[in-house]
Amino acid sequence: MNPVTYKKIGAEDIENLNRIIPDRTRIHVGDAIHPDYQHDELHALTGVPEILIEPISANETAAVVKYAASNNIPITPRGQGTGLVGGAVCLHGGIMLSLQKMNRILELDEDNVILTVEPGVLLMEITEYLEHKMLFYPPDPGEKSATIGGNISTNAGGMRAVKYGVTRDFVRALEVVLPDGEIVTLGGKVAKNSSGYSLKDLIIGSEGTLGIVTKAFLRLLPLPGVVTSMLIPFPDLDSAIATVPKIMKARQIPTAVEFMQKEVITAAAEYLGRQFPDSSSSAYLLVSYDGPTREFVDLALDEAAEIALANGAIDAFYSDTPERQDAVWKTRGTFLEAIKASTTEMDECDVVVPRSEIAAFIKFCHGLQEQYGVRIMSFGHAGDGNLHIYALRDNLGDDDWLSKLHNVFEAMYQRAKQVGGKVSGEHGIGYAKKNFLEESEVPEISRLFSQIKKAFDPRNIMNPGKVAG
């Protein structure tokens, strides 16, 4: 979209916004805004909001948006700030709208098996609430302290996506504040819907550039009776990844299939101060199954173990007790934090490629490590081809780091395009990956992105500078 000159917030604007949000503890200006609101989880990109507002209702949110629209003030929606691509960073000052205080679980409709929540509810809170009801919400992103609104904004996936799908597959309806301040409900408590364009699905994954989610209606499933995992060591990554399609074609679909390499496991074990169940091999698959009974799950595990051993696996370790499950999955859950703790700064590429291309793509990326002299670590979702590849700064100087980072990422995204992959599997585009998205798509697709943005937000006030805005 064309560049826009936004209005700077003045004393009159602050006074008017204080009338909309009369509780002065929920509106912060200038130096009263905590520095954490200037960045997201990776810290590299920073931006300073002129005013931080914490609405507690859709009506308050709508009133703030309506004021911003009529005064040409940009708005940046934000949840917990756990993103990795700068999606919740203010690039143009203006209003940061934090939805953390809209954090109520509103209704459990057991007849339709739908949970209605506000956007500030944490993923871990949804899990804890539903466990007592023998229900669960399948999407399982690694960051359990993220808000459901943030998950919706990036169409988050996670480890269970291979069996159950991603966030979009479990959102029945959304209440959304549009960029003109109007409140609409997209979708409904229905199992299917062919009533025109699926506007709900456009909002999911749009990273706050098309509207602000103020209520979500989530589809639930019965809680599986048994969940068990298996850690499978391989002599190398090639043989590990080559086994994945064979496991996927077995009689039961695994809940998760993760790949990991020794250096990441070592970093996580050091970070946690605890031993991983096995660290003797260079590559591993972590395969998980769920089902109604132990017999059902054990049959699936046995078949996967037979397939793995017949295709070069060294062993197959069943995590069939809560303690073993915890040891494996807690380590897996800290990979990002462990890698971050091992360096001074990092950036992530979360491309998704066809499953058959995973091993070759990882080998290509580790070749870039030698070519450009920058340390690279990786892990990911082998079941759906979503890779998490991290370039680590260590002791590189500013100019050297930025130059190497650009070259490494340019090479990765070009390679992903060549093999039929996409720029992001689950973390979104934000600001950090915007140029790479534009380079990876044909002009016709980029034009459609811009036209959709303009149709929703002709003033370009909603999270400008992100995705296609």
C-alpha positions in Angstrom: 0.0 0.0 0.0 1.1 3.6 -0.5 2.9 5.3 2.4 0.7 7.0 4.9 1.5 10.0 7.1 -0.1 9.3 10.5 -1.2 11.7 13.1 1.0 12.0 16.1 -0.9 11.7 19.3 -1.3 15.0 21.2 -2.7 16.1 24.5 -6.2 16.4 23.0 -6.1 12.8 21.8 -5.0 11.6 25.2 -7.9 13.4 26.8 -10.3 12.0 24.3 -9.0 8.4 24.7 -9.2 8.9 28.5 -12.9 9.5 28.0 -13.2 6.1 26.2 -11.1 4.3 28.8 -12.0 6.1 32.1 -9.9 3.7 34.2 -6.6 5.5 34.2 -4.8 2.3 35.2 -5.5 0.9 31.8 -4.0 3.7 29.7 -0.3 4.6 29.7 1.6 7.3 27.9 5.2 7.8 27.0 7.7 6.8 29.7 4.9 5.1 31.7 4.9 2.3 29.0 7.1 -0.6 30.1 10.0 -1.2 27.7 8.8 -4.8 27.1 6.1 -3.4 24.9 8.8 -2.2 22.5 9.7 -5.6 21.2 8.6 -9.2 20.9 10.3 -12.5 22.0 13.3 -12.1 19.8 14.0 -8.4 20.7 15.8 -7.5 17.5 13.1 -5.2 16.1 12.0 -2.4 18.3 9.3 0.3 18.1 7.9 2.7 20.7 4.1 3.1 21.1 2.9 6.6 21.9 0.1 5.3 24.1 -0.7 1.8 25.5 -4.4 1.0 26.0 -5.8 -2.1 27.7 -9.4 -2.5 26.8 -11.6 -5.0 28.8 -14.5 -5.3 26.3 -15.3 -5.4 22.6 -17.1 -2.1 23.0 -14.1 -0.4 24.4 -11.9 -1.9 21.7 -14.3 -0.7 19.0 -14.5 2.8 20.5 -10.7 3.1 20.4 -10.5 1.8 16.9 -13.2 4.2 15.7 -11.4 7.1 17.2 -8.1 6.0 15.6 -9.8 5.6 12.2 -11.3 9.0 12.3 -8.0 10.6 13.3 -5.6 8.6 11.1 -3.8 7.0 14.1 -2.1 3.6 13.6 -3.0 0.7 15.9 -0.9 -2.3 16.9 -2.8 -5.1 18.5 -0.8 -7.2 21.0 -1.2 -10.3 23.2 1.6 -11.7 25.3 4.3 -10.5 22.8 5.7 -14.0 22.4 5.9 -13.7 18.6 9.2 -14.0 16.7 8.7 -11.9 13.6 7.9 -8.4 15.0 4.2 -8.7 14.4 3.3 -7.0 17.7 5.9 -4.1 17.4 4.8 -0.6 16.8 6.5 0.6 13.6 4.7 3.9 13.4 4.1 4.9 17.0 0.4 5.4 17.6 -1.7 3.2 19.8 -0.7 -0.2 21.1 -3.9 -2.1 22.0 -3.0 -4.8 24.5 -5.7 -7.4 24.8 -4.2 -9.2 27.8 -7.0 -8.0 30.2 -9.7 -9.5 27.9 -8.9 -12.9 29.4 -12.2 -14.5 30.4 -13.5 -18.0 29.5 -17.0 -17.1 28.6 -18.9 -20.3 27.9 -18.5 -24.0 27.5 -21.3 -25.2 25.2 -21.3 -28.9 25.8 -24.1 -29.7 23.3 -22.1 -28.1 20.4 -18.7 -28.8 22.0 -17.6 -25.2 21.6 -15.6 -23.1 24.0 -16.1 -19.3 23.8 -13.1 -17.2 25.1 -11.8 -13.7 25.0 -8.5 -13.2 23.1 -6.3 -12.7 26.1 -6.9 -16.2 27.5 -3.6 -18.1 27.6 -3.3 -21.4 25.8 -2.3 -23.1 29.0 -5.4 -21.8 30.7 -7.6 -23.4 28.1 -5.8 -26.7 28.5 -6.2 -26.6 32.3 -9.9 -25.7 32.1 -10.8 -28.4 29.6 -8.9 -31.2 31.3 -11.5 -31.3 34.1 -14.3 -31.5 31.5 -12.6 -34.5 29.6 -12.3 -32.3 26.5 -9.3 -30.7 24.7 -8.4 -28.0 22.2 -6.0 -29.8 19.8 -3.7 -27.0 18.5 -0.5 -27.3 20.5 2.0 -24.5 19.8 5.3 -24.7 21.8 4.7 -21.4 23.6 2.0 -22.3 26.1 1.9 -18.8 27.6 0.8 -17.3 24.3 -2.7 -15.9 24.1 -5.4 -17.5 22.0 -5.7 -14.2 20.1 -2.0 -14.4 19.2 -2.4 -18.0 18.1 -5.4 -17.0 15.9 -3.5 -14.0 14.5 -0.7 -16.3 13.2 -2.7 -19.5 12.5 -0.4 -21.2 15.0 0.2 -25.0 14.5 2.4 -26.9 16.9 3.4 -30.5 17.4 -0.1 -32.0 17.1 -0.8 -30.5 13.7 0.2 -33.7 11.9 -2.9 -35.4 13.2 -5.3 -32.7 14.1 -4.4 -29.7 12.0 -3.8 -26.0 12.9 -5.7 -23.2 14.7 -7.8 -22.4 11.6 -9.2 -26.0 11.8 -10.6 -25.4 15.3 -12.1 -21.9 15.1 -15.9 -22.0 14.5 -16.5 -18.2 14.7 -14.8 -14.9 15.6 -16.1 -11.6 16.9 -14.0 -9.0 15.2 -13.6 -5.2 15.5 -13.1 -4.0 11.9 -10.8 -1.1 11.0 -13.7 1.3 11.0 -14.7 0.4 14.6 -17.7 -1.8 13.7 -18.2 -5.1 15.5 -19.1 -8.2 13.5 -19.3 -11.9 14.1 -17.8 -14.1 11.3 -18.9 -17.7 11.2 -21.1 -19.3 13.9 -21.7 -22.4 16.0 -22.2 -24.6 12.9 -20.2 -27.6 11.8 -20.0 -26.4 8.2 -20.7 -23.2 6.3 -20.8 -22.4 2.5 -22.4 -19.0 2.9 -20.2 -16.8 0.7 -16.6 -15.9 1.2 -15.0 -17.3 4.4 -14.1 -14.0 6.0 -13.4 -15.7 9.3 -10.6 -17.6 7.7 -9.1 -14.4 6.2 -8.9 -13.0 9.7 -7.1 -16.1 11.0 -3.4 -15.7 10.2 -3.8 -12.0 9.2 -1.7 -10.9 12.3 -4.0 -8.0 13.2 -3.8 -6.3 9.8 -7.4 -6.8 8.9 -9.2 -6.5 12.3 -9.0 -7.2 16.0 -10.4 -10.5 17.4 -12.4 -9.8 20.6 -14.0 -13.2 21.0 -13.3 -16.7 19.7 -15.6 -19.8 19.4 -13.3 -22.8 19.5 -14.2 -26.4 18.4 -13.2 -29.1 20.9 -12.7 -32.8 20.9 -12.9 -35.5 23.6 -9.8 -35.8 25.6 -7.8 -38.9 24.5 -7.7 -41.6 27.2 -4.0 -42.4 26.6 -1.1 -40.5 25.2 2.3 -42.2 24.8 5.5 -41.3 23.0 8.6 -43.1 21.6 12.1 -41.7 21.2 13.9 -43.3 18.2 17.6 -42.7 17.7 19.1 -42.9 14.2 22.7 -42.9 13.0 22.0 -39.8 10.8 19.3 -37.3 9.9 18.8 -38.7 6.4 17.7 -42.1 7.7 15.5 -40.5 10.3 13.7 -38.3 7.9 13.4 -41.1 5.3 11.5 -43.1 7.8 8.8 -40.4 8.4 6.7 -41.1 5.3 6.6 -44.8 6.1 5.4 -44.0 9.7 2.8 -41.6 8.2 1.4 -44.4 6.0 0.9 -46.8 8.9 -2.6 -47.8 10.1 -2.7 -45.1 12.8 -1.8 -41.5 12.2 0.7 -40.3 14.8 -0.3 -37.3 17.0 3.2 -35.8 16.5 6.4 -36.6 14.7 9.3 -34.4 15.7 12.9 -34.5 14.5 15.9 -33.3 16.6 19.6 -33.3 16.4 22.2 -34.0 19.0 23.5 -30.4 19.4 20.0 -29.1 20.2 19.3 -31.8 22.7 22.7 -31.1 24.4 21.8 -27.4 24.6 18.4 -28.1 26.1 19.8 -30.6 28.6 22.4 -28.0 29.8 19.6 -25.3 29.9 17.4 -27.6 32.1 20.2 -29.1 34.1 18.9 -32.6 33.5 19.8 -35.6 31.3 17.9 -36.5 28.2 16.9 -40.1 28.1 19.4 -40.8 25.3 22.1 -38.5 23.8 24.3 -41.0 22.0 23.0 -40.5 18.5 23.3 -37.7 16.0 19.5 -37.6 15.0 16.2 -38.6 16.6 12.6 -38.9 15.8 10.1 -38.3 18.6 6.8 -40.0 17.7 3.6 -39.7 19.8 0.3 -41.4 19.6 -3.0 -40.9 21.4 -6.2 -42.9 21.5 -9.0 -44.3 23.7 -7.2 -47.2 25.2 -3.7 -48.4 26.1 -4.1 -51.4 23.7 -5.0 -49.0 20.8 -1.9 -46.8 21.4 0.5 -49.7 22.0 -0.5 -51.3 18.7 0.3 -48.0 16.9 3.7 -47.6 18.8 4.7 -51.2 18.0 4.0 -50.8 14.3 6.0 -47.5 14.2 8.9 -49.1 16.1 9.0 -52.0 13.6 9.0 -49.6 10.7 11.8 -47.5 12.3 14.0 -50.5 13.1 13.5 -51.9 9.6 14.7 -48.5 8.2 17.9 -48.1 10.1 16.9 -47.0 13.6 19.3 -47.9 16.4 16.6 -48.5 19.0 13.1 -47.4 20.0 12.6 -46.1 23.6 9.0 -46.2 24.8 8.0 -43.3 27.1 5.2 -45.2 28.7 5.3 -43.6 32.2 4.4 -40.0 33.1 8.1 -39.5 34.3 9.5 -40.6 30.9 7.0 -38.6 29.0 7.9 -35.5 31.1 11.6 -36.0 30.6 11.3 -36.1 26.8 8.6 -33.5 26.2 9.9 -31.0 28.7 13.3 -31.1 26.9 11.6 -30.7 23.5 9.5 -27.8 24.9 12.6 -25.8 25.9 14.5 -26.1 22.6 13.8 -22.4 21.7 14.8 -21.1 25.1 17.9 -23.3 25.2 19.1 -22.1 21.8 18.5 -18.5 22.7 20.4 -18.9 26.0 23.4 -20.3 24.0 24.0 -17.1 22.0 23.9 -13.3 22.2 21.1 -12.9 19.6 19.3 -15.1 17.0 16.8 -15.0 14.3 14.5 -17.8 13.0 13.5 -19.2 9.7 10.3 -21.3 10.1 9.9 -22.5 6.5 7.6 -25.4 5.6 8.7 -27.8 2.9 7.4 -31.1 1.5 8.2 -33.9 3.9 10.4 -35.5 1.3 12.6 -32.4 1.2 13.3 -32.1 5.0 16.7 -33.9 5.2 18.1 -32.2 2.1 16.9 -28.8 3.2 18.5 -29.2 6.7 21.8 -30.4 5.0 21.6 -27.3 2.8 21.2 -25.0 5.8 24.1 -26.6 7.6 26.2 -26.0 4.5 25.4 -22.3 4.8 26.9 -22.4 8.3 30.3 -23.2 6.7 29.8 -20.9 3.7 28.9 -17.8 5.7 30.6 -18.5 9.1 27.5 -18.2 11.2 26.3 -20.9 13.6 23.0 -22.6 12.7 20.8 -24.9 14.8 17.6 -26.6 13.9 14.7 -28.8 14.9 11.1 -29.2 13.7 7.9 -31.0 12.9 8.9 -33.9 10.6 5.3 -34.9 10.3 4.3 -31.7 8.4 7.6 -30.4 7.1 7.7 -27.3 9.3 11.3 -26.5 10.2 12.7 -24.2 12.8 16.2 -23.1 11.8 18.1 -20.5 13.9 21.0 -18.4 12.9 23.0 -17.5 16.0 25.0 -14.2 16.3 27.5 -15.3 19.0 30.3 -12.7 18.9 29.7 -11.2 15.4 29.8 -7.4 15.1 26.7 -5.5 14.1 27.5 -5.1 10.4 28.9 -8.6 10.0 25.9 -10.1 11.7 23.3 -8.3 9.6 25.1 -9.1 6.4 25.5 -12.8 7.2 21.9 -13.0 8.5 20.6 -11.5 5.3 22.6 -13.8 3.0 21.8 -16.9 5.0 18.0 -16.2 5.1 18.0 -15.2 1.4 19.5 -18.5 0.5 17.1 -20.5 2.8 14.0 -18.9 1.4 15.2 -19.2 -2.2 15.9 -22.9 -1.6 12.4 -23.3 0.0 10.8 -21.8 -3.0 12.7 -24.1 -5.3 11.5 -27.2 -3.6 7.8 -26.1 -3.3 8.0 -24.7 0.2 6.5 -21.6 1.9 8.1 -18.8 4.0 6.3 -19.6 7.2 4.7 -22.7 8.6 3.2 -21.2 11.8 5.0 -18.1 13.2 3.7 -15.7 10.6 5.3 -12.9 8.5 5.1 -9.8 10.7 7.7 -7.3 9.6 10.8 -9.5 9.7 9.7 -11.9 6.9 7.7 -9.4 4.8 10.3 -8.9 2.1 11.0 -12.6 1.9 7.2 -13.3 1.4 7.0 -10.8 -1.4 10.1 -12.4 -3.1 8.6 -15.9 -2.8 5.2 -15.1 -4.3 4.3 -14.3 -7.9 3.1 -10.7 -8.5 -0.5 -11.8 -8.9 -0.6 -13.3 -5.4 1.2 -10.2 -3.9 -1.4 -8.0 -5.6 -4.3 -10.1 -4.1 -2.7 -9.7 -0.6 -2.6 -5.9 -1.1 -6.2 -5.7 -2.4 -7.5 -7.8 0.5 -5.7 -5.4 2.9 -7.1 -2.4 1.2 -10.7 -3.8 1.1 -10.6 -4.3 4.9 -8.4 -1.4 5.9 -8.4 1.4 3.3 -6.8 3.9 5.8 -4.0 1.3 6.5 -4.2 1.9 10.3 -4.3 -1.7 11.4 -0.8 -3.0 12.3 0.7 -1.1 9.3 4.0 -2.4 7.8 3.2 -6.0 8.5 2.4 -8.9 6.2 1.0 -7.0 3.2 0.3 -3.6 4.9 
